[in-house]
Amino acid sequence: MTNLPFIIDSANAVPIHAIRAADWKGWIERHSETLRRLATALDFQAQNARIMLAPATDGSIERVLFGVGDKANVNVMGALAQHLPAGDYRIAFAPREFDATSIAVAWGLGAYAFDRYKKRKRPAPRLVAPEGADMEEAGRIVEASWLARDLVNTPTNDMGPEALHAAAAKVARECGAEIEAIVGDDLLKQNYPLLHAVGRAAAEAPRLLHLSWGAEDAPRVALVGKGITFDTGGLDIKPAAGMRMMKKDMGGAAHALALGQLVMQSKLNVRLDVFLAVAENSIASNAFRPGDVIASRKGLTVEIDNTDAEGRLVLADALTRACEDQPALLLDFATLTGAARTALGPDIPPFYTGEEALAAEFAAASLAANDPIWRMPLWDAYDGDMDTPIADLKNTGDGAMAGSIYGALFLRRFVTVPAWAHFDIFAWAPKEKPGRPQGGEAQALRASYRVIKARFG
C-alpha cells in the first residue's frame, strides 16, 4: 500500500486553524490587523471547505485558515489533503466535536489519488499526528478505504476475475489468512450453479474465493461481496451509457475484501470468512439466456427474467455457502441496483436487515463514523411479485418500481441466519467532495467496521 500521508512530528509543520463560520468573527478579531485585512481581501469568512493561505514575510506559508461552515462534519477536513500544497501541516485549532482520530482518517481519505496510469500532479501533503489520535487505527481505516478505491478504479483489462483473485490472495498472504478458490467448471462440481451460469461466457473463468482467518472458536463473521468485474448486461445487453462504468460492478467484492483486511489487521476476536463471488457477465454462444431456469446451491430454482440482474444470482450461491457455517453476523455488499441511486443518490447507500437491534447499531455507527447509510424496508408484501409459474422464483420483481427492495428480497430467500444486512452500494463518487476524490469510493465500510468491532472486538 502507498505510504500514508502522516508523520509523527515536524518542526516545520504549518499550523492549520479550522474554524466554524459562526465563530469566525470572534476568532479573527483576536488576531492581527494584517491577517484581518488579508481575509477581507480574499472574502474569507470560514465558508465551508474554503482554504486561505496566509504568507510569512519570506513568502512561505505562515498558517492555513480553513472554513468548516456551520453544519459540516469532520469529513470536511479531507479537503485540506486534496488541495493544500505539498508539505507538512499540523492541526492548531479545530472544532471541539472533531475527534482527533477522525480528523486523521478524513485527511487520509482526502489524500488518496489513483496513480496507476497517470502520475499525480504533486505529492500529498502530510499531517502531523493530531494530539490524542489513534494513528494505527486511522492508518488501518485509510488503507482499507484506499484498497477498495484502487480495486474499483482499475479498469477491467487489469482487474478481471484473475486479477481480482490475485488481489484477494495478496490480502490473504499479508494478513495470514487462508484462501480457497473454486474456479470454472469446478463450480458445478461443488454446487455453485448460479455463479457458474453468470460467468461461463467470459474469457476468464468465474470463481468463488473464500478467505478464512481467526480462531476456530471465535464468533463467526461472514462478509460476502459481488465481484462482477464487468457487466455487459449479458444477452439483455446494456446501452452504451449504462455500460460505461461497469468496471465498478465488482465494488461489492472490493468492499468485502477491504473490510476483511481491516478486521484482520485490527486483530478482532472473530472467525472471519470472506466470500467473493467473482465473474464477468459477458456475451457469447454459451451465455445464459432470458427464460432459462437454473438451480441454486440452496436448491431453489430461479427463472432468469433478465440477464442484467446477475449480481443477485452470484450472491445467492455465495450467501447460501456463508450461511452453512451459521455466522453470528453476515454482511453482504453489492453494486446491485440503479434503483438504489434513484432513491438515495450516489452518496447514501441503502441497507436492509430484518433484525431491529442490528439496524439500530448500524444507524449509530453511521453517525459516529460519518459514513452515511440509510435503512430501507424488506417489504414482505412485495415478495410474492418474484413468483413465477415454472420455478421457485424469478430474478426480478414487478415492473420498474422498487428495484432495490426486490434485489434485497431476492437475496433474503437465500439467507438462513437472523443477523444479516445487505448493502446496495454505488462504490463511486461522481464528483469531488471533501475527503472524496472523484472515482471509486468506499461506502459503509467504516460503519460496518464499527459494528463488528463493537459486537466482537
C-alpha positions, 0 to 999 in steps of 0.5 A, a space after each residue: 500500500 502507498 505510504 500514508 500521508 502522516 508523520 509523527 512530528 515536524 518542526 516545520 509543520 504549518 499550523 492549520 486553524 479550522 474554524 466554524 463560520 459562526 465563530 469566525 468573527 470572534 476568532 479573527 478579531 483576536 488576531 492581527 490587523 494584517 491577517 484581518 485585512 488579508 481575509 477581507 481581501 480574499 472574502 474569507 469568512 470560514 465558508 465551508 471547505 474554503 482554504 486561505 493561505 496566509 504568507 510569512 514575510 519570506 513568502 512561505 506559508 505562515 498558517 492555513 485558515 480553513 472554513 468548516 461552515 456551520 453544519 459540516 462534519 469532520 469529513 470536511 477536513 479531507 479537503 485540506 489533503 486534496 488541495 493544500 500544497 505539498 508539505 507538512 501541516 499540523 492541526 492548531 485549532 479545530 472544532 471541539 466535536 472533531 475527534 482527533 482520530 477522525 480528523 486523521 482518517 478524513 485527511 487520509 481519505 482526502 489524500 488518496 489519488 489513483 496513480 496507476 496510469 497517470 502520475 499525480 500532479 504533486 505529492 500529498 501533503 502530510 499531517 502531523 499526528 493530531 494530539 490524542 489520535 489513534 494513528 494505527 487505527 486511522 492508518 488501518 481505516 485509510 488503507 482499507 478505504 484506499 484498497 477498495 478505491 484502487 480495486 474499483 478504479 482499475 479498469 477491467 483489462 487489469 482487474 478481471 476475475 484473475 486479477 481480482 483473485 490475485 488481489 484477494 490472495 495478496 490480502 490473504 498472504 499479508 494478513 495470514 489468512 487462508 484462501 480457497 478458490 473454486 474456479 470454472 467448471 469446478 463450480 458445478 462440481 461443488 454446487 455453485 450453479 448460479 455463479 457458474 451460469 453468470 460467468 461461463 461466457 467470459 474469457 476468464 473463468 468465474 470463481 468463488 474465493 473464500 478467505 478464512 482467518 481467526 480462531 476456530 472458536 471465535 464468533 463467526 463473521 461472514 462478509 460476502 461481496 459481488 465481484 462482477 468485474 464487468 457487466 455487459 448486461 449479458 444477452 439483455 445487453 446494456 446501452 452504451 451509457 449504462 455500460 460505461 462504468 461497469 468496471 465498478 460492478 465488482 465494488 461489492 467484492 472490493 468492499 468485502 475484501 477491504 473490510 476483511 483486511 481491516 478486521 484482520 489487521 485490527 486483530 478482532 476476536 472473530 472467525 472471519 470468512 470472506 466470500 467473493 463471488 467473482 465473474 464477468 457477465 459477458 456475451 457469447 454462444 454459451 451465455 445464459 439466456 432470458 427464460 432459462 431456469 437454473 438451480 441454486 446451491 440452496 436448491 431453489 430454482 430461479 427463472 432468469 427474467 433478465 440477464 442484467 440482474 446477475 449480481 443477485 444470482 452470484 450472491 445467492 450461491 455465495 450467501 447460501 455457502 456463508 450461511 452453512 457455517 451459521 455466522 453470528 453476523 453476515 454482511 453482504 455488499 453489492 453494486 446491485 441496483 440503479 434503483 438504489 441511486 434513484 432513491 438515495 443518490 450516489 452518496 447514501 447507500 441503502 441497507 436492509 436487515 430484518 433484525 431491529 437491534 442490528 439496524 439500530 447499531 448500524 444507524 449509530 455507527 453511521 453517525 459516529 463514523 460519518 459514513 452515511 447509510 440509510 435503512 430501507 424496508 424488506 417489504 414482505 408484501 412485495 415478495 410474492 411479485 418474484 413468483 413465477 409459474 415454472 420455478 421457485 422464483 424469478 430474478 426480478 420483481 414487478 415492473 420498474 418500481 422498487 428495484 432495490 427492495 426486490 434485489 434485497 428480497 431476492 437475496 433474503 430467500 437465500 439467507 438462513 441466519 437472523 443477523 444479516 444486512 445487505 448493502 446496495 452500494 454505488 462504490 463511486 463518487 461522481 464528483 469531488 467532495 471533501 475527503 472524496 476524490 472523484 472515482 471509486 469510493 468506499 461506502 459503509 465500510 467504516 460503519 460496518 467496521 464499527 459494528 463488528 468491532 463493537 459486537 466482537 472486538 
